[in-house]
Amino acid sequence: MSQSFHPDNSTDSLIISGKVTRLPEKHYFDLHLMHMNCDEFKNMTLYKFYNINTLKILLKNKTLYIDRVNTWEDVYENFFLKAHFFSKTYNTSIDTGEIANAVFGQSWTYAPETDAMWRIYSQNKTGVRIQTNVIKLFTSIFVDDECIADTWLGKVEYNSEEDMNDFIVEETKTGSDPSSILRYLIPYSQFLKRSEFKHEKEFRIIKMLDSSAAESAKQYKRLAFKIDINNFIDSYLLDPRLDEKTFEQQKQDLVNLGADPQKISKSSLYSFKPLYITLD
């Protein structure tokens, strides 16, 4: 069964569905895992910070959304495909715009929580951190046997901008044919990021559509995958700065949309317990 595509104009997304008859074998992960090994992959817990209103859409629709990478805020994302390509063989420039439109991704973190994360992603105390694991994330978007070749996942590697650019330039001088270079560097470059973002400890999942699928998706900002909410999400953590009343309100909002109340708690990052010190 081929992957099928169903538009959802209410969320500007394209729902992808299909049928899985076999799970990927180890050699698949050897080729599609970035900066980690299979053992680490199988045991990794992941976290993602959502604005509560965005999370409500996920819960209501029971859908995981994977955005087009060229819609992300960091202008350095897709830096490889933003390069100016020129073909000596055909004496012409190469437009990579259509390729860039076919690259979708989602960022998670393997850092449980940090002060910086809450302040960046929950500026108005409306952030929620959800927890899952790599296997659940992968199987959520591995919806069809045919998508086995277009999905990559793994840790982001952090380097200086100069080192990243030097690496890419050197890799294009290997003597390989241009198509082989592109097939390697397009996904690999999605897992490179500037050192200034190292605190994020980012994990990414990248999905690249082939030309026929990309044509179906080009007018949409994101791909969508139906998920079992209570199986996919292991816990919900709310902003540590919330007062008790607001915490209970936000908790009830999530419960009303299907979240398991037993999985919802408030971060204790800013909880303070004074020491008891006895002096002679």
Summary of the structure (lengths in Angstrom):
residues: 280
radius of gyration: 20.9
end to end distance: 77.5
largest distance: 86.7
contacts: 776
relative contact order: 0.21
helix: 38%
strand: 27%
